[in-house]
């Protein structure tokens, strides 16, 4: 049995954890007030994964949800005390080798707008939109020749 690799991020009303297990089967998630347990079979070898986390703060286990995709399992843990930041996911300060911060989704709360406070209610809709587009900017407008010319002007003539 191996822990699944996961990444997490914090929001005002929820904590999100994404378990990066492709082709997961038999996904089981047990939400409790101060801890949660994730298990599944995953990958082409159908390896058994299990993660048990003693959480930093309490969650509302009845309002916490998850969604499985072909590439991962995303869990939304509803905070029992919304508005209280979590500096880490776990109760203990120990570094877990399988857990990292999801910096792509991490936001400073000062940047949050009031409309984002209601995102939990739209979580199922957000989950349905997962996957597909990468959200990468269109780079067709970048002119490579222009940037190359400006570099040439800065380089001294060595002849």
N, C-alpha and C positions, 0 to 999 in steps of 0.2 A: 504494500500500500504506500502511495506517494502523495504528498500534498500537491494540489494543483497550483500552478503559478497564478497569481492574482495581482490586480492593481486596484487602488481605491482613491476616492476623492470625497471631499466634504462640501455640503451645502447647508443653508440655514435650517432646513427642515428635515433633511435626510442625509444619509451616508450611502454612497454607491460603491459596490465591489464587483469587479468583473473577473470571473474565473476563466482563464484562457485555456479552455479544453475543447479541441476540435472533435466533432462527431461524438458528442457526449450522449450517453444512454443511461437509463435508470437514475436520473438526477433526483436527489433527495436533499431537501433543505429544511432544517428544523430551526425556526426562529424562536428564541427564548428572550426573556426580558434583558438579561445581561450577557448572553452568549448566543452564538449560532453555529450550526454544524452543516457543512456542505459535503456531499459525496456523490460520486458518479463513476461510470466506466467511460474511458475516453481514448481517442486516438485509434489508429489502425490496429494496434495490439490490444485494445480494450483494457488498458491498465486501470486498476482501481485507485481512485483519488479520494482523499478525505482530508478536510481542513476543519479544525475546531478552533473557534476564536472566542476568547473572553473579551468582550467589548469594553471600550473606554468608558462609555456611559450606557444608560438603559435605552432600549428601543421599545416601540409599540409593536409587539410581535404580531398583532392582529392586522395592522395596517402595512406591514412589510411584505413586499412582493418580489418575484423574480421572473425572468424570461430567458428561455433557452434559444440559442440560434445554432447554426451549424458550426460556428467558430468559437462560441463562448457562452457563458451563463452570466447574465447581469442581474445583480441583486440590489434592490432599493430598500434600505433599512430606515424606516421612519423613526426619527428621534423622539424619545419620550418628552424631551425638553427642547423644542425647536428654538433656534436662535442662539444656541450655545455651541461655540466652535469646538471641534475635536482636533487636538494637535496630533493625535495618532489614532489608529483604529483599535489598538489593543489596550487592555487595562495595564499590562506590564510594559515597561520601556524596552524590553528585549527586542532585538532586531531579528525579524523572521526572514529567512533566506528566500522564501517563496512569495513574499509580499513586497510591493513597491507602490510608490505614489504615482497616480495617473496625472502627470503634469499637463497633458493635453486637455484635460477637463477641469483641472484645478482653477479656481477663481478666488481672488481676494474679495471678501464680502463687501468692502467699500465700493466695489464696482457693480454690485448687484442692484438691479432696479426693482421697484415694487412689484412689477408684473412677474418677475421670476419667483416670487414667493409662492405663487399658485402653481408652479410647475409640477408639484407632486400629483395634483389632480389630473394632469395631462400625461403622467408617466406611461400608462398603457399605450397611448397614441405615439409617444416618443419611441417606445420599444418596437412598435410595428414599423417604424421608419428606420430602424437600425440596419446597417449593411448597405450595400449598393454603392452609392456615390462616396468618394473619399473626401469630398469637400475641399479639394486642392484648387488653388487659384489657376486660372487660365493663363498660361505663359506665352500664348501665341503673339501677344502684343509686344513682347520684349524684343528689341532689336539688337541682336548679337554684334552686328557690324559697328553700331554706334559705340557700344562699350569698348570694343577692341580699339577703335580709333582714339578714344580718349586715353587709353592706356599707352598707346604709342607716343602720344604727345608728351607724356610724363617721363618716358624712358630717354636717357641721353643717347646721342648718336655715337656709337663706338668705332666708327670708321675713321 
